[in-house]
Amino acid sequence: MIRKLLKPQLLTFLALFGLVVLSSALADEIPYEGLKKCKGCHKSQFQSWRQTAHGNAFESLQAGVKEEAKVKAGLDPEQDYTEDKDCVGCHVTGFGVEGGYEIDDPSKYTINVGCESCHGPGSEYRRLHRKAADKYEKTKETTPRQILADAGEEYEFIERCKSCHMNYKGSPWPGVAEPYTPFTPEVDPKYTFDFDQDIRDKEAMHEHFKMEGMFTGPPLPPFHEEFQNAAKPISKE
């Protein structure tokens, strides 16, 4: 009876809305893998990342590290926060999600803010990368980049960044939720997050390297062309 009262256009909208919600839910359930698989093909990026703030994020949770910053934020500089569930999430990869970092069973491949923290959980799209690379090597045939996005690869980045850098009490970010970070702009202006500026911070971000062109078409981040124009050749070592 209720179905008869609904207009066909509304039924179509509800069906499409259901598909969007389902797709979003499925994307959230994609397991993490850790950077072991990533660095197998992206050695240059991995070596660069190891030297960045993201690549050493977990160390700052240790006692006696970043003492001045901790004191300013109201934390005990002599306390070890490496097993504090309210802290580790922004210093590791995939905390609280399948395949991600676990306090009780820590993995060196999910420690620090690794590849999947920015690019999304990779258990699905990583296989597509390998398949596309093999095809390109044999035939020079390219693959639509959209299949990577459909498999969970991130191309916007900004919300993933904000989930840590703007997740403080009183933040203007709509997604803010406990546990909050104590490192706020009020504590120190350097914690003010500006995506367009911070995405270009060489101390935080790994270097970019020339892509081989095996993927084509959208989606692409708005800074893709800028970064590729300045990118280094990939090391063959």
MIGUKE-79570 format. One record per atom (N, C-alpha, C): x, y, z. Coordinates in nm, 2 decimals, padded with zeros to 4 digits. Layout:
<recs>
- px py pz
- X Y Z
...
</recs>
This chain:
<recs>
- px py pz
- 00.08 -00.12 00.00
- 00.00 00.00 00.00
- 00.09 00.13 00.00
- 00.19 00.13 00.09
- 00.28 00.24 00.10
- 00.36 00.26 -00.03
- 00.40 00.15 -00.09
- 00.47 00.15 -00.22
- 00.39 00.22 -00.33
- 00.26 00.19 -00.33
- 00.18 00.25 -00.43
- 00.17 00.40 -00.42
- 00.18 00.45 -00.30
- 00.17 00.59 -00.27
- 00.29 00.67 -00.31
- 00.40 00.60 -00.32
- 00.53 00.67 -00.36
- 00.54 00.69 -00.51
- 00.58 00.80 -00.55
- 00.60 00.83 -00.69
- 00.72 00.76 -00.74
- 00.72 00.72 -00.87
- 00.83 00.65 -00.93
- 00.96 00.72 -00.91
- 00.96 00.85 -00.93
- 01.09 00.93 -00.91
- 01.15 00.91 -00.77
- 01.06 00.91 -00.67
- 01.10 00.90 -00.53
- 01.16 00.76 -00.51
- 01.09 00.66 -00.57
- 01.14 00.52 -00.56
- 01.28 00.51 -00.62
- 01.30 00.57 -00.73
- 01.43 00.57 -00.80
- 01.54 00.64 -00.71
- 01.50 00.75 -00.65
- 01.60 00.82 -00.57
- 01.63 00.74 -00.45
- 01.53 00.67 -00.38
- 01.56 00.59 -00.27
- 01.65 00.47 -00.30
- 01.63 00.42 -00.42
- 01.71 00.30 -00.46
- 01.85 00.35 -00.48
- 01.87 00.46 -00.55
- 02.01 00.51 -00.57
- 02.08 00.55 -00.44
- 02.00 00.61 -00.35
- 02.05 00.65 -00.22
- 02.10 00.53 -00.15
- 02.02 00.42 -00.16
- 02.06 00.30 -00.09
- 02.19 00.24 -00.14
- 02.21 00.25 -00.27
- 02.33 00.20 -00.33
- 02.45 00.28 -00.29
- 02.43 00.42 -00.28
- 02.54 00.50 -00.23
- 02.58 00.47 -00.09
- 02.48 00.45 00.00
- 02.51 00.42 00.14
- 02.58 00.28 00.14
- 02.53 00.19 00.07
- 02.59 00.05 00.07
- 02.73 00.06 00.02
- 02.76 00.13 -00.09
- 02.90 00.15 -00.14
- 02.99 00.21 -00.04
- 02.94 00.31 00.03
- 03.02 00.38 00.13
- 03.05 00.28 00.25
- 02.95 00.20 00.29
- 02.97 00.11 00.40
- 03.07 00.00 00.36
- 03.06 -00.05 00.23
- 03.16 -00.15 00.19
- 03.30 -00.09 00.18
- 03.31 00.03 00.14
- 03.45 00.09 00.14
- 03.51 00.10 00.27
- 03.42 00.13 00.37
- 03.47 00.14 00.51
- 03.52 00.01 00.56
- 03.47 -00.10 00.51
- 03.50 -00.24 00.56
- 03.62 -00.30 00.49
- 03.68 -00.23 00.39
- 03.80 -00.28 00.32
- 03.91 -00.30 00.42
- 03.97 -00.41 00.43
- 04.08 -00.43 00.53
- 04.21 -00.36 00.49
- 04.29 -00.32 00.59
- 04.42 -00.26 00.57
- 04.52 -00.38 00.55
- 04.63 -00.34 00.49
- 04.74 -00.45 00.47
- 04.87 -00.41 00.53
- 04.89 -00.28 00.55
- 05.02 -00.24 00.60
- 05.12 -00.21 00.48
- 05.23 -00.14 00.51
- 05.31 -00.09 00.40
- 05.41 -00.20 00.34
- 05.41 -00.31 00.40
- 05.50 -00.42 00.34
- 05.47 -00.44 00.19
- 05.34 -00.45 00.16
- 05.30 -00.47 00.02
- 05.33 -00.35 -00.06
- 05.30 -00.23 -00.01
- 05.32 -00.10 -00.08
- 05.47 -00.08 -00.12
- 05.56 -00.10 -00.02
- 05.70 -00.07 -00.05
- 05.76 -00.17 -00.15
- 05.70 -00.28 -00.17
- 05.75 -00.37 -00.27
- 05.77 -00.31 -00.41
- 05.67 -00.23 -00.44
- 05.67 -00.16 -00.57
- 05.71 -00.01 -00.56
- 05.69 00.05 -00.45
- 05.71 00.19 -00.43
- 05.83 00.21 -00.34
- 05.95 00.16 -00.38
- 06.07 00.17 -00.29
- 06.11 00.31 -00.27
- 06.11 00.39 -00.38
- 06.16 00.53 -00.37
- 06.07 00.61 -00.27
- 05.94 00.60 -00.29
- 05.85 00.67 -00.20
- 05.87 00.62 -00.05
- 05.89 00.49 -00.04
- 05.91 00.44 00.10
- 06.03 00.50 00.16
- 06.14 00.50 00.09
- 06.26 00.55 00.15
- 06.25 00.70 00.18
- 06.18 00.77 00.10
- 06.16 00.91 00.13
- 06.06 00.93 00.25
- 05.96 00.85 00.26
- 05.86 00.86 00.37
- 05.93 00.83 00.50
- 06.02 00.74 00.51
- 06.09 00.71 00.63
- 06.16 00.83 00.70
- 06.19 00.93 00.62
- 06.26 01.05 00.67
- 06.16 01.16 00.71
- 06.03 01.14 00.70
- 05.93 01.24 00.72
- 05.87 01.23 00.86
- 05.80 01.34 00.90
- 05.73 01.34 01.03
- 05.62 01.23 01.04
- 05.56 01.20 00.93
- 05.46 01.09 00.92
- 05.53 00.96 00.94
- 05.64 00.94 00.88
- 05.72 00.82 00.89
- 05.78 00.79 01.03
- 05.78 00.89 01.12
- 05.83 00.88 01.25
- 05.73 00.92 01.36
- 05.60 00.92 01.32
- 05.50 00.97 01.41
- 05.48 00.90 01.54
- 05.51 00.77 01.54
- 05.49 00.69 01.66
- 05.59 00.72 01.77
- 05.71 00.76 01.72
- 05.82 00.79 01.82
- 05.78 00.90 01.91
- 05.70 00.99 01.87
- 05.66 01.11 01.95
- 05.58 01.07 02.07
- 05.52 00.95 02.07
- 05.44 00.90 02.18
- 05.53 00.84 02.30
- 05.65 00.82 02.27
- 05.74 00.77 02.37
- 05.78 00.87 02.48
- 05.81 00.82 02.60
- 05.85 00.91 02.71
- 05.98 00.98 02.67
- 05.98 01.10 02.71
- 06.10 01.18 02.69
- 06.12 01.24 02.55
- 06.03 01.21 02.46
- 06.03 01.26 02.32
- 05.93 01.38 02.30
- 05.97 01.48 02.23
- 05.89 01.60 02.21
- 05.84 01.66 02.35
- 05.93 01.67 02.44
- 05.89 01.71 02.58
- 05.83 01.85 02.58
- 05.89 01.94 02.52
- 05.83 02.08 02.52
- 05.69 02.09 02.47
- 05.67 02.02 02.35
- 05.54 02.02 02.29
- 05.43 01.95 02.38
- 05.47 01.85 02.45
- 05.38 01.78 02.54
- 05.34 01.86 02.66
- 05.44 01.93 02.72
- 05.42 02.02 02.83
- 05.32 02.13 02.79
- 05.34 02.19 02.68
- 05.25 02.30 02.63
- 05.11 02.25 02.61
- 05.10 02.12 02.57
- 04.96 02.06 02.54
- 04.90 02.00 02.67
- 04.97 02.01 02.78
- 04.91 01.96 02.91
- 04.94 01.81 02.93
- 05.03 01.76 02.86
- 05.06 01.61 02.87
- 05.19 01.60 02.96
- 05.20 01.48 03.01
- 05.32 01.44 03.10
- 05.43 01.40 03.00
- 05.54 01.47 02.99
- 05.65 01.43 02.90
- 05.72 01.30 02.93
- 05.71 01.26 03.06
- 05.77 01.14 03.10
- 05.68 01.02 03.09
- 05.56 01.04 03.05
- 05.47 00.92 03.03
- 05.48 00.86 02.89
- 05.47 00.73 02.89
- 05.47 00.65 02.76
- 05.33 00.64 02.71
- 05.30 00.70 02.60
- 05.16 00.70 02.54
- 05.15 00.60 02.43
- 05.24 00.51 02.41
- 05.24 00.42 02.30
- 05.13 00.31 02.31
- 05.07 00.30 02.43
- 04.96 00.20 02.44
- 04.83 00.27 02.49
- 04.83 00.40 02.47
- 04.71 00.48 02.51
- 04.62 00.49 02.38
- 04.50 00.42 02.40
- 04.41 00.41 02.28
- 04.36 00.55 02.24
- 04.37 00.65 02.32
- 04.32 00.78 02.29
- 04.43 00.86 02.21
- 04.55 00.80 02.20
- 04.66 00.87 02.14
- 04.71 00.80 02.01
- 04.71 00.67 02.01
- 04.78 00.60 01.90
- 04.72 00.62 01.77
- 04.59 00.64 01.76
- 04.52 00.64 01.64
- 04.58 00.74 01.53
- 04.63 00.85 01.57
- 04.69 00.95 01.48
- 04.84 00.93 01.46
- 04.89 00.82 01.51
- 05.03 00.79 01.50
- 05.06 00.66 01.44
- 04.96 00.59 01.39
- 04.97 00.46 01.33
- 04.87 00.45 01.21
- 04.87 00.34 01.15
- 04.78 00.32 01.03
- 04.67 00.22 01.06
- 04.55 00.27 01.04
- 04.43 00.18 01.05
- 04.39 00.13 01.18
- 04.42 00.22 01.29
- 04.39 00.17 01.42
- 04.24 00.15 01.44
- 04.21 00.03 01.50
- 04.07 00.00 01.52
- 03.99 -00.06 01.40
- 04.06 -00.08 01.29
- 04.00 -00.13 01.17
- 04.07 -00.26 01.13
- 04.00 -00.35 01.07
- 04.05 -00.48 01.03
- 04.18 -00.46 00.95
- 04.29 -00.53 00.99
- 04.42 -00.53 00.93
- 04.50 -00.41 00.97
- 04.45 -00.32 01.05
- 04.52 -00.20 01.10
- 04.60 -00.23 01.22
- 04.66 -00.12 01.28
- 04.74 -00.14 01.40
- 04.66 -00.18 01.52
- 04.72 -00.27 01.60
- 04.66 -00.32 01.72
- 04.76 -00.30 01.83
- 04.72 -00.24 01.94
- 04.80 -00.22 02.06
- 04.85 -00.35 02.12
- 04.77 -00.45 02.12
- 04.80 -00.58 02.18
- 04.89 -00.67 02.09
- 04.89 -00.63 01.96
- 04.97 -00.71 01.86
- 05.02 -00.62 01.76
- 05.11 -00.53 01.80
- 05.16 -00.43 01.70
- 05.24 -00.48 01.59
- 05.23 -00.43 01.47
- 05.30 -00.47 01.35
- 05.39 -00.35 01.30
- 05.51 -00.38 01.27
- 05.60 -00.28 01.22
- 05.55 -00.22 01.08
- 05.45 -00.29 01.02
- 05.40 -00.25 00.89
- 05.28 -00.15 00.90
- 05.23 -00.14 01.02
- 05.12 -00.04 01.04
- 05.16 00.06 01.14
- 05.28 00.06 01.19
- 05.32 00.16 01.28
- 05.35 00.29 01.20
- 05.34 00.40 01.26
- 05.35 00.53 01.20
- 05.24 00.56 01.10
- 05.23 00.68 01.05
- 05.13 00.73 00.96
- 05.17 00.68 00.82
- 05.13 00.56 00.78
- 05.18 00.50 00.66
- 05.10 00.53 00.53
- 05.13 00.46 00.43
- 05.07 00.48 00.29
- 04.92 00.48 00.30
- 04.86 00.38 00.37
- 04.71 00.37 00.37
- 04.64 00.47 00.46
- 04.72 00.54 00.54
- 04.66 00.65 00.62
- 04.61 00.76 00.53
- 04.68 00.78 00.42
- 04.64 00.88 00.32
- 04.56 00.82 00.20
- 04.61 00.71 00.15
- 04.56 00.66 00.03
- 04.44 00.56 00.05
- 04.41 00.53 00.17
- 04.30 00.44 00.20
- 04.34 00.30 00.21
- 04.27 00.21 00.28
- 04.30 00.07 00.30
- 04.32 00.00 00.16
- 04.43 -00.07 00.15
- 04.47 -00.11 00.01
- 04.46 -00.26 -00.03
- 04.39 -00.34 00.05
- 04.38 -00.48 00.02
- 04.31 -00.51 -00.11
- 04.22 -00.41 -00.15
- 04.15 -00.43 -00.28
- 04.22 -00.37 -00.40
- 04.26 -00.24 -00.38
- 04.32 -00.17 -00.50
- 04.46 -00.21 -00.52
- 04.53 -00.26 -00.42
- 04.67 -00.30 -00.44
- 04.68 -00.41 -00.54
- 04.58 -00.51 -00.55
- 04.58 -00.61 -00.65
- 04.56 -00.55 -00.79
- 04.48 -00.45 -00.79
- 04.45 -00.39 -00.92
- 04.57 -00.32 -00.98
- 04.65 -00.26 -00.89
- 04.78 -00.19 -00.92
- 04.87 -00.30 -00.99
- 04.88 -00.41 -00.93
- 04.97 -00.51 -00.98
- 04.92 -00.57 -01.12
- 04.79 -00.59 -01.13
- 04.73 -00.64 -01.25
- 04.75 -00.54 -01.36
- 04.73 -00.41 -01.33
- 04.75 -00.30 -01.43
- 04.89 -00.29 -01.48
- 04.98 -00.30 -01.38
- 05.13 -00.29 -01.41
- 05.17 -00.40 -01.50
- 05.12 -00.52 -01.48
- 05.16 -00.64 -01.56
- 05.11 -00.62 -01.70
- 04.98 -00.57 -01.71
- 04.92 -00.54 -01.84
- 05.00 -00.44 -01.92
- 05.03 -00.33 -01.85
- 05.10 -00.22 -01.91
- 05.24 -00.26 -01.96
- 05.31 -00.34 -01.88
- 05.44 -00.38 -01.91
- 05.44 -00.47 -02.04
- 05.34 -00.55 -02.05
- 05.33 -00.65 -02.17
- 05.28 -00.58 -02.29
- 05.18 -00.49 -02.28
- 05.10 -00.45 -02.40
- 05.10 -00.29 -02.41
- 05.15 -00.22 -02.30
- 05.14 -00.07 -02.30
- 04.99 -00.03 -02.29
- 04.90 -00.12 -02.26
- 04.76 -00.08 -02.25
- 04.74 -00.02 -02.11
- 04.67 00.09 -02.11
- 04.64 00.16 -01.98
- 04.51 00.11 -01.92
- 04.49 00.15 -01.79
- 04.37 00.11 -01.72
- 04.30 00.23 -01.66
- 04.17 00.24 -01.66
- 04.10 00.35 -01.61
- 04.13 00.37 -01.46
- 04.17 00.48 -01.42
- 04.20 00.51 -01.27
- 04.07 00.49 -01.18
- 03.96 00.50 -01.24
- 03.83 00.50 -01.16
- 03.82 00.36 -01.09
- 03.88 00.25 -01.15
- 03.86 00.12 -01.08
- 03.94 00.12 -00.95
- 04.04 00.20 -00.94
- 04.11 00.21 -00.81
- 04.03 00.28 -00.70
- 03.96 00.39 -00.75
- 03.87 00.47 -00.66
- 03.76 00.38 -00.61
- 03.70 00.30 -00.70
- 03.59 00.21 -00.67
- 03.64 00.10 -00.57
- 03.77 00.07 -00.57
- 03.82 -00.03 -00.48
- 03.87 00.03 -00.35
- 03.85 00.16 -00.33
- 03.88 00.22 -00.20
- 04.00 00.31 -00.20
- 04.07 00.33 -00.31
- 04.18 00.42 -00.31
- 04.14 00.57 -00.30
- 04.20 00.65 -00.22
- 04.16 00.78 -00.19
- 04.23 00.88 -00.28
- 04.15 00.98 -00.33
- 04.21 01.08 -00.42
- 04.18 01.22 -00.37
- 04.10 01.24 -00.27
- 04.07 01.37 -00.21
- 04.16 01.41 -00.10
- 04.19 01.31 -00.01
- 04.28 01.32 00.10
- 04.24 01.41 00.22
- 04.18 01.52 00.19
- 04.16 01.63 00.29
- 04.09 01.58 00.41
- 03.98 01.50 00.40
- 03.91 01.45 00.52
- 03.99 01.36 00.60
- 04.08 01.28 00.54
- 04.17 01.19 00.61
- 04.27 01.27 00.70
- 04.31 01.38 00.64
- 04.40 01.47 00.71
- 04.33 01.54 00.83
- 04.22 01.59 00.80
- 04.14 01.66 00.90
- 04.10 01.57 01.02
- 04.09 01.44 01.00
- 04.05 01.35 01.10
- 04.15 01.35 01.22
- 04.27 01.39 01.19
- 04.37 01.40 01.30
- 04.41 01.54 01.33
- 04.44 01.62 01.22
- 04.49 01.75 01.24
- 04.39 01.86 01.28
- 04.26 01.82 01.26
- 04.15 01.92 01.31
- 04.06 01.86 01.40
- 04.09 01.74 01.46
- 04.00 01.68 01.55
- 04.03 01.72 01.70
- 04.01 01.85 01.72
- 04.03 01.90 01.86
- 03.90 01.97 01.91
- 03.89 01.98 02.04
- 03.76 02.03 02.09
- 03.75 02.18 02.05
- 03.63 02.21 01.99
- 03.61 02.34 01.94
- 03.64 02.36 01.80
- 03.69 02.26 01.73
- 03.73 02.26 01.59
- 03.61 02.30 01.50
- 03.64 02.37 01.39
- 03.53 02.40 01.30
- 03.50 02.29 01.21
- 03.58 02.18 01.21
- 03.56 02.07 01.12
- 03.44 01.99 01.17
- 03.34 01.97 01.08
- 03.21 01.90 01.12
- 03.23 01.76 01.17
- 03.34 01.69 01.13
- 03.36 01.55 01.18
- 03.42 01.53 01.31
- 03.44 01.64 01.39
- 03.52 01.63 01.51
- 03.44 01.54 01.61
- 03.52 01.46 01.68
- 03.47 01.36 01.78
- 03.58 01.32 01.87
- 03.54 01.27 01.99
- 03.63 01.22 02.09
- 03.69 01.09 02.04
- 03.82 01.06 02.07
- 03.91 01.14 02.16
- 03.97 01.25 02.08
- 03.98 01.37 02.14
- 04.03 01.49 02.08
- 04.18 01.49 02.09
- 04.25 01.56 01.99
- 04.39 01.58 02.00
- 04.41 01.70 02.09
- 04.51 01.70 02.18
- 04.54 01.81 02.27
- 04.63 01.92 02.19
- 04.67 01.89 02.07
- 04.76 01.98 02.00
- 04.68 02.07 01.91
- 04.63 02.18 01.97
- 04.54 02.27 01.90
- 04.61 02.40 01.86
- 04.55 02.48 01.78
- 04.60 02.61 01.74
- 04.62 02.70 01.86
- 04.54 02.68 01.96
- 04.55 02.76 02.08
- 04.67 02.73 02.16
- 04.71 02.60 02.16
- 04.83 02.56 02.23
- 04.95 02.62 02.15
- 04.95 02.61 02.02
- 05.06 02.66 01.94
- 05.00 02.69 01.80
- 05.02 02.80 01.74
- 04.97 02.83 01.61
- 05.02 02.74 01.50
- 05.13 02.67 01.53
- 05.18 02.58 01.42
- 05.09 02.46 01.40
- 05.00 02.44 01.49
- 04.90 02.33 01.48
- 04.78 02.37 01.40
- 04.78 02.49 01.35
- 04.67 02.53 01.26
- 04.68 02.46 01.12
- 04.58 02.39 01.08
- 04.59 02.31 00.96
- 04.54 02.38 00.84
- 04.62 02.38 00.74
- 04.59 02.44 00.61
- 04.62 02.34 00.50
- 04.52 02.27 00.45
- 04.55 02.16 00.36
- 04.64 02.19 00.24
- 04.60 02.31 00.18
- 04.68 02.34 00.06
- 04.83 02.37 00.09
- 04.85 02.42 00.21
- 04.99 02.45 00.25
- 05.06 02.32 00.30
- 04.99 02.25 00.38
- 05.05 02.13 00.45
- 05.07 02.02 00.36
- 04.99 02.00 00.25
- 05.02 01.90 00.15
- 05.15 01.92 00.08
- 05.20 02.04 00.09
- 05.33 02.07 00.02
- 05.44 02.08 00.12
- 05.42 02.04 00.25
- 05.52 02.04 00.35
- 05.62 01.92 00.33
- 05.74 01.95 00.30
- 05.83 01.85 00.26
- 05.88 01.78 00.39
- 05.86 01.83 00.51
- 05.90 01.76 00.63
- 05.80 01.66 00.67
- 05.68 01.68 00.62
- 05.57 01.58 00.66
- 05.54 01.48 00.55
- 05.56 01.53 00.42
- 05.52 01.44 00.31
- 05.64 01.38 00.24
- 05.62 01.26 00.19
- 05.73 01.20 00.11
- 05.74 01.27 -00.03
- 05.86 01.25 -00.09
- 05.88 01.31 -00.22
- 05.80 01.24 -00.32
- 05.77 01.31 -00.43
- 05.69 01.25 -00.54
- 05.78 01.21 -00.66
- 05.74 01.11 -00.72
- 05.82 01.05 -00.83
- 05.74 01.04 -00.96
- 05.80 01.04 -01.07
- 05.73 01.03 -01.20
- 05.65 00.90 -01.21
- 05.53 00.92 -01.25
- 05.44 00.80 -01.27
- 05.45 00.75 -01.41
- 05.44 00.63 -01.43
- 05.46 00.56 -01.56
- 05.35 00.58 -01.66
- 05.23 00.62 -01.61
- 05.12 00.64 -01.70
- 05.03 00.52 -01.73
- 05.04 00.42 -01.64
- 04.96 00.30 -01.66
- 04.81 00.32 -01.63
- 04.78 00.42 -01.55
- 04.64 00.46 -01.52
- 04.61 00.59 -01.59
- 04.49 00.60 -01.64
- 04.44 00.72 -01.71
- 04.31 00.77 -01.66
- 04.28 00.90 -01.68
- 04.14 00.95 -01.65
- 04.13 00.99 -01.51
- 04.01 01.04 -01.47
- 03.98 01.07 -01.33
- 03.95 00.95 -01.25
- 03.96 00.97 -01.11
- 03.98 01.09 -01.04
- 04.13 01.12 -01.02
- 04.16 01.25 -01.01
- 04.29 01.30 -00.98
- 04.28 01.41 -00.87
- 04.38 01.41 -00.78
- 04.38 01.52 -00.68
- 04.42 01.65 -00.76
- 04.37 01.76 -00.71
- 04.39 01.89 -00.78
- 04.54 01.93 -00.79
- 04.62 01.87 -00.71
- 04.77 01.91 -00.72
- 04.85 01.81 -00.80
- 04.78 01.71 -00.87
- 04.85 01.61 -00.94
- 04.95 01.66 -01.04
- 04.90 01.75 -01.13
- 04.99 01.80 -01.24
- 05.11 01.87 -01.18
- 05.08 01.96 -01.08
- 05.19 02.04 -01.02
- 05.30 01.94 -00.96
- 05.25 01.84 -00.89
- 05.35 01.75 -00.83
- 05.42 01.67 -00.93
- 05.35 01.62 -01.03
- 05.42 01.54 -01.14
- 05.52 01.62 -01.22
- 05.49 01.75 -01.24
- 05.59 01.84 -01.31
- 05.72 01.85 -01.24
- 05.71 01.85 -01.10
- 05.83 01.86 -01.02
- 05.88 01.73 -00.97
- 05.82 01.62 -01.01
- 05.86 01.49 -00.96
- 05.99 01.44 -01.01
- 06.06 01.36 -00.92
- 06.18 01.29 -00.96
- 06.16 01.17 -01.04
- 06.26 01.12 -01.11
- 06.25 00.99 -01.18
- 06.26 00.88 -01.07
- 06.19 00.77 -01.09
- 06.20 00.66 -00.99
- 06.33 00.60 -01.00
- 06.39 00.57 -00.88
- 06.52 00.50 -00.87
- 06.50 00.36 -00.92
- 06.60 00.31 -00.99
- 06.60 00.17 -01.04
- 06.67 00.08 -00.95
- 06.72 00.13 -00.84
- 06.79 00.04 -00.74
- 06.70 -00.04 -00.66
</recs>
